[in-house]
Amino acid sequence: MSSETEEKRSKAQPNGCERAFVQGNKIKWFWAPAFFGFWLLLYVTISIPACHRLPRPLTIQDEETHPDQFIAERAEKNLRELVSLGPRVVGSRQNEMAALKMLSQKMQKIRSGTANDIEVDVQVASGSYVHWSMVNMYQSIQNIVVKISPKNTNSTTYLLVNSHYDSVPAGPGAGDDGSMVATMMEVLRVLAKSDKPLKNPVVFLFNGAEENPLQASHAFITQHKWAKYCKALINLDSCGNGGREILFQSGPNHPWLMKNYRRAIKHPYASTMGEELFQHNFIPSDTDFRIFRDHGSVPGLDMAYTYNGFVYHTRHDKAEIFPRGSFQHTGDNLLALVRQIANSPEIENSAKYAKGHTIYFDVMGWFLVFYTETEGVILNVIVSLVSIGICGYAFKLMSVNSGIKLEKILKKVGHTLLVQILSVVVGAILPVLLGLFMDAVHLPLSWFSNSWLILGLYFTTFFFGLAIVPALYFHWTKRDKLPIGQRVQLLLHCHCLLLSVLTLIFTICGIRSVFVLMLSCLFYTVGLIINIATKLHTKDVAWVIPHIVCTVPPFVFFAYFSHGFFTTFIPMFGRFGENLNPDLAVAVFSVAVGFLCCGFIIPVLQLFNKSKTIICGLMGITLLCFIIAMTPIGFPYRPETNVQRFAVLHTKRTFHDAQNKVRRQESGYFIMPQDRRTYTVKNAVINMTLAQRIGSDCDKEINCGLPLYNQRWHKTRKNSLWIPASEPVLGENVPTVLLLSKNTVSPTKIRYEMQLSGPNHMALFIQPLNGAKMMDWSFHQAPLRLSFEPPYFIYFSWGVNGDPLKFWLELEKPNGNWNSSTLELGLGGHWNHHKELITPDFKKFLDSFPHYVDATPWPASFESRIF
């Protein structure tokens, strides 16, 4: 035997360490659980803790040793005092008197003994604007506005900080948004007593009507005397209770704000991806940020709590469950950010620094990465092209080392790329089919309380599809001259090529969140370069070590922000409405996250002995989790922590004919399910089996005959339920429209002057009849100018002054025939903060809901009138 042959054999023989892991040219099958466990351990021990890490909260006793710092205990006391007032609904005594008094007293206390100038102004305002497809009209709503300035300053450049102290009728509003109000109060106190000077004044807007929606911010930015001087904004809101506040909107087109955020912030938590999801309406919410941006052209930063969204807008949104560490996290950040932006030179001429969008993200809460969109485009293109080039070079080396012609290698690349694309498609289809199946067998939301089920149901299904297609391909082409180690590398190279092309496509489309794909390509390419430099790429298994080492950082990072993503979105599926299949949405999200986190991990399974058995084991996990989903563990709801939501309106409906005689009158419970599983309460709730869908009324009655003032409810109204019931108690201030005068403007035009009075939340729907067309009115002109489709929707609310609203309508009939009806008005009224109006029958009905249900009740009325 030649010495050359002996040398090759000796190189092929594994050493003792290798023998423990490797059998032939594959990894021994029993190391597969350790492989999965390694990645799971990284997720559980690094990514999840980083997502929930909070600083140590400072107490009042710490104030001596931590002067000039935010004290979390003081903020907590502020919150408890505010929440003790009860729900603070616009128009209620709690909001318009008690909260105003409490906040005013706090401001006066802060004013005493300060080295700065502090002015306090209570704004009472009326106005209107177009919100989505409705005219949002308000009367006498209130704001408390506080300006803190350096002594004797003449600066006309202000920083605006905003949060709202009103709440929804359903609960005390501790997280949304009492926590941010309490934080602002403590930041203001620290600034007032601090010796550190502010270069420019800061305006703290304690906003009294955000839930209406967004009325008080509109009132401030369009009417307040200080509004025109506000050059930058920090908006603070919440769709949860505690956790870390995430920066999810910036600018727009003001990168200097992100530069100052990076310089100032102690605990960064920010995401361009969150910004793009929010601005493309993936999140069913809105904030005052949009009002300041659209109506005041004020650039800013929008931050909010998203943790524990299960209690958002429910009676369980309590101060007792709000973590003190969350106060410290937000307070440290806000105090530093206010000082940084108020003292920055850019705020004095912000238009000069308006230079495009930004890309930003935090890394594990340790530091912030930030660069401009132009820099992002350059970076994406360079990384993608380099990745493609390095993969091309690897193909050439593979040809040289294997003795196979480059043309044949490239042919294998083409086949492998098609296999990889097919595996992604199959992997995506399987979870989607499972999501449809879970809904069909009445098992949606099984992961609502136990989110780990998502991993077992949808991630493993995707991983199975992603792995089984290449496994079958390798099995059917097992006589290929390339050893399996080289073929798996080829598969990974093709995945990198796919990501690189997607990065370039999404970059061209202007999607800034594509940085995540760029990072995947970058770290894989680094690992590939190491393998090429060390010639490990020629080995059957050893190349896996650099590959895994370079895959760990992006995996930990992607798992970190994906965990935050799911933590935010899972509670939202409890309020997305009945029309959305939540399991289908979660399946799609799981595919996207799995593709991002594990696209370079799952192909490594092909290197294990018995790889097809291991891969099929993933479906075994899916089957096990499906069985668990059918048990009580998979039941979505838990009392107080993970509730099922219903809005229940005890409603009286009255419809008039053309002679204004009552043609139909009825009372009942109008029930709006907030998620997919309405059937879970069917056998528990009184008369629920008699419930009728409201959809038939939508074909014959204006606005389906429903008193809906929330624009989002309009999307799900046809699927809502109606149960006949006794008449509600509506109080004395019933919604009423009086016809004050009717005048002929011309042979084809007529003008109605009317007066609207009623409770502090009303909805007016206007439908021209018999060929009539609305030509003009006293409301906001946008719906007419933009040719909105009738019925026109006017939402009207009032705060401290309930005087009747006078308005006029001018209609035209081209034929001049005024003998037929011209106009139908639908008038809805809500008494959503009057618990004394809940009748014994209504209370009995509400009490029949299961203990895991949060049913938001209020009396309401609807009346249609024809003119």
C-alpha positions, 0 to 999 in steps of 0.5 A: 500500500502506498504511503499516500493512501495510508496518509489519506486513510489516517486523515479520514480516521476520526480521533477519540473526541470525534468518535464520540460525535461522528459516525461515518460522515454524519453526526450521531443521531442521539446528539440531536436533542442536545442540538435542539436543547442548545438553541432552546437554552440560549432563548430561555437563558439569554433572550427572554431575560433580556426582554424583561430586564428592569433596573432596580427601582429607587425608593424615597430613602434612596433620594439622599444618595441619588440626588437629581434622579428619578424616584420610582416610589414617588411615581408609584404613589402618584399612580395610586392616587390617580387610579383611586379616583376610578375610571376617568371617562371624558365628561365624568366627574372623575375626569373633569373635576377630581383628576383635574383637581388632583393634578392641579394640586400636584403642580402647585406643590411642585411650583413651590421652592423651584429655581425655575419658572413654572406656569400652569394653564388649564385649557378648555377647548372645543373643535373638530377634525376628521379621524378615519372616516368620521368627523370627531367633534368635541366640546369643552374638553380639558387639558392641564398644561405645565411649562417649566423654563429657565429663569428669565429665558426668552426662548421660543423653542419648546419641547412637548411631553404628552400623556393622557389621564383619561381612561376607558369606561371599562377600568381604572387605566393604571397602565393606559395611561396613568403610569405615564402621567405619574412618570411625567409628574415625577420627571417634572418634580426632579427638573423643578428642583434640579440645579442642572439648567434647561436651555429651552422650556419644556411643556408637559401636556397632561391630556384629558381626552385621548380615549375619545379618540385623540381629541385633547391633543388636537385641541392643544396643538391647534388652539393652545397659546404655547403650541406654535413654539413646540418644535419636538415631541415625546409622546407617552402611551400604553397598550399594556401594564408595565414592562419596558417602554418601546420606542416605536415611532420617530420623526418622521424624517428627523434623524437628529431625534434618534441621535439624541435618543442614542446619546441620552437613553440609559435603557434602550428599547426601540425598533424600526420594525415596530414603527413599520408594523404600527404605521401599516395598521397591523396594530389596532390602535392609534396615539396622539403622536399622529395628531401632533404630526399631522395637525402640528407638523411636530416631529417626535418620538412615540413610546409606549408600554406593550407588556401584559396587554391582556389587561389593557382596557379592562377592569384588571388594569390596576396600579397594584400589578404595575411593576415599580421597576417599569417606573424606574426604566421609563423615568430614567429614560424620560428624564435623560431624554428631556434634558438631552433634547431640550438642550440640543442645538437641533431643536432650535432649527429642526427643519434644518436637520430634517433629512430622511427616515432612520433605521434603529434597533436596540441590541438586547437592551444594551445599546442602540444601533442607529443609521439613516435610511440612505446608509441602510440602503448602502449597507444592505446592498454591500452585504448582499453582494458580498454574500453572493460573491463569497457563496460564488467563491465557495462554489468554485472551491467546492468544484476544485476540492471535489474534482467536479466541473464548475458547470456541474456544481452550478447545476447542483446549485440551481437544483438545491436552490429550487429545493430550498425555495420549495422547502420554505413554501412547504414549511409555510403552507403546513402551519397555515393549514394547521391554523385553518384546521385549529379554527375549524375544530373550534380550538383557536387561541389555545396558546393565549394563556400558554404561549409556549404552545405556539412553539410546539404547534406552529414553529415545529410544523414550519421546521418540519416542512423546512427540513423534510423537503431537503431530506427527501431530496438528499435521499433520492439523490444519495448517489451524488458524488458530493459527500453529505457535508458538502451538500448541506453546505451547498444548501446553506449557501443557497439559503444565503443566496435566497436571503441576499436576493430578498434583501435587495428586493425589499431594499428596493421596495423601501422596507427598512425592516429588511435589516434583519435579513441583512444581518442574517446574511452578514453573520453567515458570510462571516462564518463562511469566510472563517471556514474557507480561511481555515479550510474547514469547509473541506471537512464533512462535519468540522465546518459546523463549529464556525457555522454555529458560533457565527449563528449564535449572535443573530439567533440570540438577537432575533429571538430577543426581539421576536419574543418581544414581538409575540409578547406584544401581539398575543394579547392583541388577538383577544381584541382583534375581533371575530372576523380574524382567525388568530391562529392563521395570523400566528401561523404566518408570524411563526413562519416569518420568525422561524425563517429568520431565527432558524433558517441557517439552523434547521438545514444542519439536521441533515448532518445527523444520522437518522435525519428523517426520523429526527425531522419526523419527531418535530411532527410528533411534538406538533401532535403532542401540543395539539392534544394538549390544546384540547385539554384544559391547558389549551383553554385560552382564558384565565380570570383576571390575567387572560380574560375574554372580552365582550362589549355589552350595550343595553340598548333601546332602539326606536325607528320612525317612518316618513310621517315620524310615527314609530314603526319599530321599537325594541330593547335588548343587549347588543353584544360585540365579541372581541375575539373568535371564540364567542361560542365558549359562553353560549351555554353560560350566558342568559338567553345566549342561545336566542342571540341573533346576528345583527347583519340583516339590520345592516341592509335596511337600517341606517348604521345597522340601527346601532349606537356605535361611536367607536370607529373600530366597532363599525368593522365588526358590527355585522357579526355582532349579536342581539338578544331581546331584553327589558328596556334600559334606564337611560337617565334624563339627558336622552339624545334629542335632535330638534328641527329649529328651522327649514328654509328653501335656499333655491328651488333645488336646495333646502337648509335645515337648522337643528340642535343636538343635545344629550349625554356626553358621548353621542353619534350622529349618522346622516343619510340623504334620501330620494336622490338628495345630496349633501352640499354643505353643512356646519361640520368639518368640510373634509367628508364633503370635499373628499366625497365620503360615502354616506351615511356620514358619521359625526361623533360628538362628545363634551367635557365640562359643558353639555350645552346643546350643539347647533348645526345646519345641513344644506341638501340639494335635489336636482329635480326640485321635488321636496314632497318626498323625504329628504334626510334620515338621521340616526342618533346614538347615545351612550351612558358609559360611566353611569353604573347607577343606570345598570338595571337589575336585569342587566346586572343579572345578565352580566353576572351570568358571563363566566368568571374568565370574561371581562364584559364592559357594560353600558346603557345606550340608545339609538333613534332614527328620524326622517325629515 
